[in-house]
Amino acid sequence: MTTPLLERLLNHKESANFIVIEDTILQSGYVLLKEFIKKVAKNQNRCVLLLCFEFSPEWFLENINSNKNLVIFDAYSKSDSYDFENDIISDLNYNFIKNIKDTSEIINILKDTIKKLSYSSYTLIIDSISPLLLIDTSLTFNFLKRISSCLTLSDINTNTNSNLIITVYHSDIPNYPSSGISGYLNVRNTLLHHIASTTIIIKNTEQFRKESTSHGYIITENNAIINAYMNLPENSICIIEHRKKSGKVLYETNSYHIDESSGNMIIQLVKDVKEDLDPESNTPDPTTANLLFNLSLTESQKKAKNELVLPYVKIQDQYEEKNRENTTTSGGNIFYEPDKNDDFDDEDPDDDLSI
């Protein structure tokens, strides 16, 4: 049985140096990001550097048993209002980021922290780069490049090939140039695609099956229309593009969900759950549900329709028989056999006109 690509990436059985998880409001990528943190934290020889912009670090560490190899860089919380005594992560190596606009400060804090550590490999997890992209796109990519160089310095660690950066990117948030140029930057298909070794696009099964269907929406109390299937844990689909160092590119679509009893992530190939993704045959079409007459066909009627042989015109049948051995034809021909009831009028209808 083939192991799904997503499972190999989670267990570090597939080499990658930069993983981008693309999500939208329809399906969040944070369930998958938390699973990456959970898997990486189990390896005590690997240090996890968690940089938080959108969520509290506590939320990411809820179900993590061992956190000795975790280092937190908190750009989400305020240092003056943080309670360390009642905090579950107060014993961790904890660093506050006061100003996210100053990426140089973040890089310096990362460098100083790594110099104090003695791990063979590092995984930097950024909960989202979208806040940085909204500030300045070029500055964000320069920040990613400098961080990547920081992790691969030979005097910091000896195994440079095992370092990894994982981040979430909200692909439905437009990014506009800071210089005032009209239009918006195609971050997803150009910039991120070039620097990422692995791209994981998150969808839900309903979105994967049928985008924007009228019966898939509900109306909330404030009359806002939302997708009824959005962010359901059991409806997660990911489309993976993974580029190997050899130049080979792997494409695979996996489905995943969290098992409620064990808390483990169950991953399957989409072709193995194809029956679950196909539209239900018993669900009536909303466009024909209220009609007084039947427009659908039963299975026996469909079979009879497909087996029906339409009558052939005699001259066409003769022509096909005559040219059956010819491999090519010079062009199309029209054959017409006059009927005895055909009325041919040879008189000019304009003879009575005086022109």
Contacts in CASP RR format, 6 or more apart in sequence:
PFRMAT RR
TARGET T0000
AUTHOR 0000-0000-0000
METHOD contacts of the structure
MODEL  1
MTTPLLERLLNHKESANFIVIEDTILQSGYVLLKEFIKKVAKNQNRCVLL
LCFEFSPEWFLENINSNKNLVIFDAYSKSDSYDFENDIISDLNYNFIKNI
KDTSEIINILKDTIKKLSYSSYTLIIDSISPLLLIDTSLTFNFLKRISSC
LTLSDINTNTNSNLIITVYHSDIPNYPSSGISGYLNVRNTLLHHIASTTI
IIKNTEQFRKESTSHGYIITENNAIINAYMNLPENSICIIEHRKKSGKVL
YETNSYHIDESSGNMIIQLVKDVKEDLDPESNTPDPTTANLLFNLSLTES
QKKAKNELVLPYVKIQDQYEEKNRENTTTSGGNIFYEPDKNDDFDDEDPD
DDLSI
2 269 0 8 1.000
3 13 0 8 1.000
4 252 0 8 1.000
4 254 0 8 1.000
4 267 0 8 1.000
4 268 0 8 1.000
4 269 0 8 1.000
5 14 0 8 1.000
5 240 0 8 1.000
5 242 0 8 1.000
5 250 0 8 1.000
5 252 0 8 1.000
5 254 0 8 1.000
6 200 0 8 1.000
6 238 0 8 1.000
6 240 0 8 1.000
6 252 0 8 1.000
6 254 0 8 1.000
6 256 0 8 1.000
6 267 0 8 1.000
7 13 0 8 1.000
7 254 0 8 1.000
7 267 0 8 1.000
8 14 0 8 1.000
9 16 0 8 1.000
9 19 0 8 1.000
9 198 0 8 1.000
9 240 0 8 1.000
9 242 0 8 1.000
10 35 0 8 1.000
10 36 0 8 1.000
10 39 0 8 1.000
10 265 0 8 1.000
10 267 0 8 1.000
11 39 0 8 1.000
12 39 0 8 1.000
12 43 0 8 1.000
14 242 0 8 1.000
15 161 0 8 1.000
15 244 0 8 1.000
15 245 0 8 1.000
16 164 0 8 1.000
16 197 0 8 1.000
16 198 0 8 1.000
16 242 0 8 1.000
17 148 0 8 1.000
17 161 0 8 1.000
17 163 0 8 1.000
17 164 0 8 1.000
17 165 0 8 1.000
17 197 0 8 1.000
18 144 0 8 1.000
18 148 0 8 1.000
18 164 0 8 1.000
18 165 0 8 1.000
18 166 0 8 1.000
18 195 0 8 1.000
18 196 0 8 1.000
18 197 0 8 1.000
18 198 0 8 1.000
19 36 0 8 1.000
19 164 0 8 1.000
19 165 0 8 1.000
19 166 0 8 1.000
19 167 0 8 1.000
19 196 0 8 1.000
19 197 0 8 1.000
19 198 0 8 1.000
19 199 0 8 1.000
19 200 0 8 1.000
20 167 0 8 1.000
20 168 0 8 1.000
20 169 0 8 1.000
20 192 0 8 1.000
20 196 0 8 1.000
20 198 0 8 1.000
20 199 0 8 1.000
20 200 0 8 1.000
21 29 0 8 1.000
21 32 0 8 1.000
21 33 0 8 1.000
21 166 0 8 1.000
21 167 0 8 1.000
21 168 0 8 1.000
21 169 0 8 1.000
21 200 0 8 1.000
21 202 0 8 1.000
22 168 0 8 1.000
22 169 0 8 1.000
22 170 0 8 1.000
22 171 0 8 1.000
22 188 0 8 1.000
22 199 0 8 1.000
22 200 0 8 1.000
22 201 0 8 1.000
22 202 0 8 1.000
23 29 0 8 1.000
23 30 0 8 1.000
23 168 0 8 1.000
23 169 0 8 1.000
23 170 0 8 1.000
23 171 0 8 1.000
23 202 0 8 1.000
24 170 0 8 1.000
24 171 0 8 1.000
24 172 0 8 1.000
24 202 0 8 1.000
24 203 0 8 1.000
25 170 0 8 1.000
25 172 0 8 1.000
25 230 0 8 1.000
26 203 0 8 1.000
26 204 0 8 1.000
26 207 0 8 1.000
26 227 0 8 1.000
26 229 0 8 1.000
26 230 0 8 1.000
26 231 0 8 1.000
27 202 0 8 1.000
27 203 0 8 1.000
27 204 0 8 1.000
27 207 0 8 1.000
27 230 0 8 1.000
27 231 0 8 1.000
27 235 0 8 1.000
27 236 0 8 1.000
27 237 0 8 1.000
28 202 0 8 1.000
28 231 0 8 1.000
29 168 0 8 1.000
29 202 0 8 1.000
30 55 0 8 1.000
30 127 0 8 1.000
30 168 0 8 1.000
31 233 0 8 1.000
31 236 0 8 1.000
31 258 0 8 1.000
32 200 0 8 1.000
32 202 0 8 1.000
32 236 0 8 1.000
32 238 0 8 1.000
32 256 0 8 1.000
33 60 0 8 1.000
33 125 0 8 1.000
33 127 0 8 1.000
33 166 0 8 1.000
33 168 0 8 1.000
34 60 0 8 1.000
34 63 0 8 1.000
35 265 0 8 1.000
36 125 0 8 1.000
36 166 0 8 1.000
37 48 0 8 1.000
37 50 0 8 1.000
37 60 0 8 1.000
37 61 0 8 1.000
37 64 0 8 1.000
37 125 0 8 1.000
38 63 0 8 1.000
38 64 0 8 1.000
40 46 0 8 1.000
40 48 0 8 1.000
40 123 0 8 1.000
40 125 0 8 1.000
41 48 0 8 1.000
41 64 0 8 1.000
41 66 0 8 1.000
41 67 0 8 1.000
41 69 0 8 1.000
41 70 0 8 1.000
42 66 0 8 1.000
43 69 0 8 1.000
44 66 0 8 1.000
44 68 0 8 1.000
44 69 0 8 1.000
45 119 0 8 1.000
45 120 0 8 1.000
45 121 0 8 1.000
46 69 0 8 1.000
46 119 0 8 1.000
46 120 0 8 1.000
46 121 0 8 1.000
46 122 0 8 1.000
46 123 0 8 1.000
46 162 0 8 1.000
47 69 0 8 1.000
47 70 0 8 1.000
47 71 0 8 1.000
47 117 0 8 1.000
47 119 0 8 1.000
47 121 0 8 1.000
47 122 0 8 1.000
47 123 0 8 1.000
48 69 0 8 1.000
48 70 0 8 1.000
48 71 0 8 1.000
48 122 0 8 1.000
48 123 0 8 1.000
48 125 0 8 1.000
49 71 0 8 1.000
49 73 0 8 1.000
49 110 0 8 1.000
49 113 0 8 1.000
49 114 0 8 1.000
49 122 0 8 1.000
49 123 0 8 1.000
49 124 0 8 1.000
49 125 0 8 1.000
50 57 0 8 1.000
50 60 0 8 1.000
50 70 0 8 1.000
50 71 0 8 1.000
50 72 0 8 1.000
50 73 0 8 1.000
50 125 0 8 1.000
50 127 0 8 1.000
51 73 0 8 1.000
51 75 0 8 1.000
51 97 0 8 1.000
51 106 0 8 1.000
51 124 0 8 1.000
51 125 0 8 1.000
51 126 0 8 1.000
51 127 0 8 1.000
52 60 0 8 1.000
52 72 0 8 1.000
52 73 0 8 1.000
52 74 0 8 1.000
52 75 0 8 1.000
52 76 0 8 1.000
52 127 0 8 1.000
53 75 0 8 1.000
53 76 0 8 1.000
53 100 0 8 1.000
53 126 0 8 1.000
53 127 0 8 1.000
53 128 0 8 1.000
53 129 0 8 1.000
53 131 0 8 1.000
53 132 0 8 1.000
54 76 0 8 1.000
54 127 0 8 1.000
54 128 0 8 1.000
54 130 0 8 1.000
54 131 0 8 1.000
55 76 0 8 1.000
55 127 0 8 1.000
56 74 0 8 1.000
56 76 0 8 1.000
56 77 0 8 1.000
57 72 0 8 1.000
57 74 0 8 1.000
57 76 0 8 1.000
57 77 0 8 1.000
57 89 0 8 1.000
58 87 0 8 1.000
58 88 0 8 1.000
58 89 0 8 1.000
60 127 0 8 1.000
61 67 0 8 1.000
61 70 0 8 1.000
61 88 0 8 1.000
61 89 0 8 1.000
63 263 0 8 1.000
64 70 0 8 1.000
67 89 0 8 1.000
67 92 0 8 1.000
69 119 0 8 1.000
70 89 0 8 1.000
70 92 0 8 1.000
70 93 0 8 1.000
71 92 0 8 1.000
71 93 0 8 1.000
71 95 0 8 1.000
71 113 0 8 1.000
71 117 0 8 1.000
72 89 0 8 1.000
72 92 0 8 1.000
72 93 0 8 1.000
72 94 0 8 1.000
72 95 0 8 1.000
73 95 0 8 1.000
73 97 0 8 1.000
73 106 0 8 1.000
73 109 0 8 1.000
73 110 0 8 1.000
73 113 0 8 1.000
74 94 0 8 1.000
74 95 0 8 1.000
74 96 0 8 1.000
74 97 0 8 1.000
75 96 0 8 1.000
75 97 0 8 1.000
75 100 0 8 1.000
75 106 0 8 1.000
77 96 0 8 1.000
79 96 0 8 1.000
79 98 0 8 1.000
82 96 0 8 1.000
84 90 0 8 1.000
93 113 0 8 1.000
95 109 0 8 1.000
95 113 0 8 1.000
97 105 0 8 1.000
97 106 0 8 1.000
97 109 0 8 1.000
98 105 0 8 1.000
99 105 0 8 1.000
100 106 0 8 1.000
100 131 0 8 1.000
100 132 0 8 1.000
100 135 0 8 1.000
101 135 0 8 1.000
103 132 0 8 1.000
103 139 0 8 1.000
103 140 0 8 1.000
103 142 0 8 1.000
103 143 0 8 1.000
103 146 0 8 1.000
106 143 0 8 1.000
107 143 0 8 1.000
107 146 0 8 1.000
107 147 0 8 1.000
107 150 0 8 1.000
110 124 0 8 1.000
110 147 0 8 1.000
110 150 0 8 1.000
111 150 0 8 1.000
114 122 0 8 1.000
114 150 0 8 1.000
114 151 0 8 1.000
114 156 0 8 1.000
115 156 0 8 1.000
119 157 0 8 1.000
120 157 0 8 1.000
120 158 0 8 1.000
120 159 0 8 1.000
120 162 0 8 1.000
121 157 0 8 1.000
121 159 0 8 1.000
121 162 0 8 1.000
121 163 0 8 1.000
121 164 0 8 1.000
122 151 0 8 1.000
122 157 0 8 1.000
122 163 0 8 1.000
122 164 0 8 1.000
123 163 0 8 1.000
123 164 0 8 1.000
123 165 0 8 1.000
123 166 0 8 1.000
124 147 0 8 1.000
124 151 0 8 1.000
124 163 0 8 1.000
124 164 0 8 1.000
124 165 0 8 1.000
124 166 0 8 1.000
125 165 0 8 1.000
125 166 0 8 1.000
125 167 0 8 1.000
126 165 0 8 1.000
126 166 0 8 1.000
126 167 0 8 1.000
126 168 0 8 1.000
127 167 0 8 1.000
127 168 0 8 1.000
128 167 0 8 1.000
128 168 0 8 1.000
128 169 0 8 1.000
128 170 0 8 1.000
129 140 0 8 1.000
129 144 0 8 1.000
129 167 0 8 1.000
129 168 0 8 1.000
129 169 0 8 1.000
130 168 0 8 1.000
130 169 0 8 1.000
130 170 0 8 1.000
130 173 0 8 1.000
132 139 0 8 1.000
132 140 0 8 1.000
132 143 0 8 1.000
133 140 0 8 1.000
133 169 0 8 1.000
133 173 0 8 1.000
133 175 0 8 1.000
133 187 0 8 1.000
134 173 0 8 1.000
134 175 0 8 1.000
136 178 0 8 1.000
137 175 0 8 1.000
137 177 0 8 1.000
137 178 0 8 1.000
137 185 0 8 1.000
137 187 0 8 1.000
137 191 0 8 1.000
138 178 0 8 1.000
141 191 0 8 1.000
141 195 0 8 1.000
144 165 0 8 1.000
144 195 0 8 1.000
145 195 0 8 1.000
147 165 0 8 1.000
148 165 0 8 1.000
150 156 0 8 1.000
151 157 0 8 1.000
151 160 0 8 1.000
151 163 0 8 1.000
151 165 0 8 1.000
152 160 0 8 1.000
152 163 0 8 1.000
153 160 0 8 1.000
154 160 0 8 1.000
157 163 0 8 1.000
169 187 0 8 1.000
169 188 0 8 1.000
169 192 0 8 1.000
171 188 0 8 1.000
171 201 0 8 1.000
174 184 0 8 1.000
175 184 0 8 1.000
175 185 0 8 1.000
175 187 0 8 1.000
176 183 0 8 1.000
176 184 0 8 1.000
176 185 0 8 1.000
177 183 0 8 1.000
177 184 0 8 1.000
177 185 0 8 1.000
185 191 0 8 1.000
192 199 0 8 1.000
193 199 0 8 1.000
197 242 0 8 1.000
197 243 0 8 1.000
198 240 0 8 1.000
198 241 0 8 1.000
198 242 0 8 1.000
198 243 0 8 1.000
199 240 0 8 1.000
199 241 0 8 1.000
200 238 0 8 1.000
200 239 0 8 1.000
200 240 0 8 1.000
201 238 0 8 1.000
201 239 0 8 1.000
201 240 0 8 1.000
202 236 0 8 1.000
202 237 0 8 1.000
202 238 0 8 1.000
203 236 0 8 1.000
203 237 0 8 1.000
203 238 0 8 1.000
203 239 0 8 1.000
204 229 0 8 1.000
204 230 0 8 1.000
204 231 0 8 1.000
204 232 0 8 1.000
204 235 0 8 1.000
204 236 0 8 1.000
204 237 0 8 1.000
205 229 0 8 1.000
205 235 0 8 1.000
205 236 0 8 1.000
205 237 0 8 1.000
205 255 0 8 1.000
205 276 0 8 1.000
205 277 0 8 1.000
206 213 0 8 1.000
206 216 0 8 1.000
206 227 0 8 1.000
206 228 0 8 1.000
206 229 0 8 1.000
206 235 0 8 1.000
207 227 0 8 1.000
207 229 0 8 1.000
207 230 0 8 1.000
207 237 0 8 1.000
208 237 0 8 1.000
208 277 0 8 1.000
209 277 0 8 1.000
209 278 0 8 1.000
209 279 0 8 1.000
210 279 0 8 1.000
214 286 0 8 1.000
215 286 0 8 1.000
216 227 0 8 1.000
216 228 0 8 1.000
216 229 0 8 1.000
217 225 0 8 1.000
217 226 0 8 1.000
217 227 0 8 1.000
217 228 0 8 1.000
218 225 0 8 1.000
218 226 0 8 1.000
218 228 0 8 1.000
219 225 0 8 1.000
220 226 0 8 1.000
229 235 0 8 1.000
233 257 0 8 1.000
233 258 0 8 1.000
234 257 0 8 1.000
235 257 0 8 1.000
236 255 0 8 1.000
236 256 0 8 1.000
236 257 0 8 1.000
237 253 0 8 1.000
237 254 0 8 1.000
237 255 0 8 1.000
237 270 0 8 1.000
238 253 0 8 1.000
238 254 0 8 1.000
238 255 0 8 1.000
238 256 0 8 1.000
239 251 0 8 1.000
239 252 0 8 1.000
239 253 0 8 1.000
240 250 0 8 1.000
240 251 0 8 1.000
240 252 0 8 1.000
240 253 0 8 1.000
240 254 0 8 1.000
241 249 0 8 1.000
241 250 0 8 1.000
241 251 0 8 1.000
242 249 0 8 1.000
242 250 0 8 1.000
242 251 0 8 1.000
242 252 0 8 1.000
243 249 0 8 1.000
243 250 0 8 1.000
244 250 0 8 1.000
252 269 0 8 1.000
253 269 0 8 1.000
253 270 0 8 1.000
254 267 0 8 1.000
254 268 0 8 1.000
254 269 0 8 1.000
254 270 0 8 1.000
255 267 0 8 1.000
255 268 0 8 1.000
255 269 0 8 1.000
255 270 0 8 1.000
255 273 0 8 1.000
256 265 0 8 1.000
256 266 0 8 1.000
256 267 0 8 1.000
256 268 0 8 1.000
257 265 0 8 1.000
257 266 0 8 1.000
258 264 0 8 1.000
258 265 0 8 1.000
258 266 0 8 1.000
259 265 0 8 1.000
259 266 0 8 1.000
270 277 0 8 1.000
285 296 0 8 1.000
288 295 0 8 1.000
288 296 0 8 1.000
297 305 0 8 1.000
313 335 0 8 1.000
314 337 0 8 1.000
315 335 0 8 1.000
315 337 0 8 1.000
316 335 0 8 1.000
319 333 0 8 1.000
319 335 0 8 1.000
323 329 0 8 1.000
END
